[in-house]
C-alpha cells in the first residue's frame, strides 16, 4: 500500500538530537537550498513555522553536507522520491538513531512538499521524501511537511523510478541492505539511480 510508513525500519533507540545541536547556529525562519543532482538542479524552501524541529534538523544535515552523493533510492512514480541515507555506512549508522521529537502538523502532504520519513512517533532522523503527488493519506499518519520545492519540480519528476517500490512490495531494492550497506550496496547494484551531487545554501 502506498500509504504505509516510508522509513526503512531500524532498531528503536531513542537518542534525541540535542546532543548533536550546535547552539551557536541560528537557523533562519525561511531559507532556500539548491540540490544539484544527476538530473539537474532543484531548489527547496524550508519554513520553520511549518515544522521547527524538522527544519532545524534539515539545516543541520545540510551544514554537515550529509546529503552529498545520496541516492534517490526509493522513487515510486506518482507517489514519492526518497533520500537521506548517507554514502558512508559508519556515518549513517550513527545518525539513523539521532531521532528528533515530532512537530505538530501545519501543512498537507501536497505535491512538491518534503517531509521526514518515520516508523513511529518521534523517530525522524535523516531520511526525507519529496511528494510527487498530493498524498493526503500521509497526513493522518503523522508525516509533517517542513519544506517545498519552489524551482525545478520537473527535475524531481525525472528522477529514475525504474526500480520501483522497495521489497517486499517491490522486487529489486532490499530496504535492509540499503540500511546496512548504503552506497556500497546501491551504487553497484542499481547504477541507474539518480543522486545528489551537492547541496548549496542560497542567499
C-alpha positions in Angstrom: 0.0 0.0 0.0 1.4 3.4 -0.9 0.2 5.0 2.3 2.3 2.7 4.5 5.1 4.1 6.6 8.1 5.2 4.5 11.1 4.9 6.8 13.4 1.9 6.5 12.9 0.0 9.7 15.7 0.4 12.3 16.1 -0.7 15.9 14.4 1.9 18.2 17.0 3.5 20.4 15.7 7.0 21.1 18.6 9.4 21.2 17.3 13.0 20.9 19.2 15.2 18.6 20.0 17.8 21.2 23.4 16.2 21.8 24.3 17.0 18.2 23.0 20.5 18.1 25.3 23.4 17.6 23.9 26.1 19.9 25.8 28.8 18.1 23.9 28.4 14.8 20.7 30.4 14.4 18.5 28.7 11.8 16.6 31.3 9.6 12.9 31.3 9.7 12.9 30.7 6.0 15.8 29.6 3.8 16.4 28.1 0.4 18.9 25.4 -0.7 19.8 24.2 -4.1 20.1 20.5 -4.8 22.5 19.7 -7.6 21.6 16.3 -8.9 22.4 13.9 -11.7 19.2 15.0 -13.4 19.7 18.8 -12.9 19.1 21.3 -10.1 16.0 22.0 -8.0 15.5 24.5 -5.2 13.8 23.8 -1.8 12.4 26.4 0.5 12.2 25.4 4.2 9.9 27.2 6.6 10.3 26.9 10.4 6.7 27.8 11.1 5.7 24.6 9.3 7.8 22.3 11.5 10.5 23.9 13.6 12.3 20.7 14.8 12.2 19.3 11.3 13.7 22.4 9.8 16.4 22.6 12.4 17.4 19.1 11.6 17.3 19.7 7.9 19.6 22.7 8.3 21.9 20.7 10.5 22.2 18.0 7.9 22.8 20.5 5.1 25.6 22.2 7.1 27.3 18.8 7.5 26.9 18.1 3.8 25.0 14.9 4.8 23.1 14.6 1.5 26.1 14.8 -0.8 26.2 11.7 -3.0 22.9 10.4 -1.5 21.0 8.1 -3.9 17.3 8.6 -4.5 16.9 5.0 -3.5 13.1 4.9 -3.4 11.3 6.6 -6.3 7.8 5.5 -6.9 6.2 7.3 -9.8 3.1 9.3 -8.7 4.0 8.9 -5.0 7.4 9.9 -3.5 11.1 10.2 -4.1 13.1 9.4 -1.0 16.7 10.1 0.0 18.7 10.7 3.2 20.9 7.6 3.6 24.5 8.8 3.9 27.1 7.5 1.5 29.2 6.2 4.3 27.6 3.5 6.5 29.6 4.5 9.6 28.1 7.9 9.4 24.6 6.7 8.6 24.8 4.1 11.4 25.2 6.9 14.0 22.8 9.4 12.5 19.9 7.0 11.9 19.5 6.8 15.7 19.6 10.6 16.4 15.9 11.0 16.5 14.0 14.3 16.9 10.7 14.9 18.5 7.6 15.2 16.4 6.3 18.6 15.2 2.5 19.2 15.2 1.2 19.1 11.6 0.7 22.5 10.0 0.7 21.7 6.2 -0.5 19.0 4.0 1.5 16.4 2.1 0.9 18.1 -1.3 2.9 17.7 -4.4 6.4 19.2 -4.1 6.4 19.2 -0.3 9.2 17.5 1.8 8.7 15.5 4.9 10.8 13.3 7.1 10.2 9.5 7.0 9.4 7.8 10.2 8.5 4.4 11.6 6.5 5.6 14.6 6.2 8.6 16.8 9.4 10.6 17.5 11.6 8.7 15.0 12.5 11.3 12.4 16.2 11.2 11.8 17.8 11.8 8.3 15.5 10.2 5.6 13.3 12.5 3.7 10.8 12.2 0.9 9.5 14.6 -1.7 5.8 14.1 -2.5 5.4 13.6 -6.3 1.6 13.9 -5.9 -1.0 15.1 -3.4 -0.6 12.3 -0.8 -3.3 13.2 1.6 -3.3 9.7 3.1 0.1 10.5 4.7 -1.4 13.4 6.7 -3.3 11.2 9.1 -0.2 9.0 9.6 1.8 11.9 11.1 4.1 12.8 8.2 4.7 16.5 8.7 5.9 18.7 5.7 8.6 21.2 6.5 9.6 22.4 3.1 8.6 22.6 -0.5 10.2 22.5 -4.0 10.0 26.0 -5.4 12.0 25.6 -8.5 12.8 22.6 -10.7 9.9 20.2 -9.9 10.3 18.9 -13.4 13.8 17.7 -12.4 12.3 15.8 -9.4 9.8 14.3 -11.8 12.6 12.9 -13.9 14.4 11.1 -11.1 14.8 7.5 -12.1 11.9 5.4 -11.0 12.5 2.2 -12.9 13.4 0.1 -9.8 10.0 1.0 -8.3 8.9 0.3 -4.7 11.3 -1.5 -2.4 10.8 -5.0 -1.2 8.6 -6.7 -0.2 6.1 -4.8 -2.3 8.7 -4.3 -5.0 11.2 -6.8 -6.3 14.5 -5.1 -6.7 15.8 -2.9 -3.8 16.1 -4.5 -0.4 15.5 -1.9 2.3 17.5 -3.8 4.9 20.6 -3.8 2.6 20.1 -0.1 1.9 20.0 0.5 5.7 23.1 -1.7 6.3 25.1 -1.2 3.1 24.2 2.4 2.0 26.1 3.4 -1.2 28.3 0.3 -1.2 25.1 -1.7 -1.9 23.2 0.8 -4.1 25.9 2.0 -6.5 27.0 -1.3 -8.0 23.6 -3.0 -7.9 21.4 -0.1 -9.1 23.5 2.1 -11.3 20.6 4.0 -12.8 19.6 5.6 -9.6 19.9 9.4 -9.7 21.8 11.1 -6.9 22.5 14.4 -5.2 25.9 15.8 -6.2 25.9 18.5 -3.6 23.6 21.0 -1.8 24.2 24.7 -1.6 22.6 27.3 0.6 21.1 30.2 -1.3 21.2 33.8 0.0 
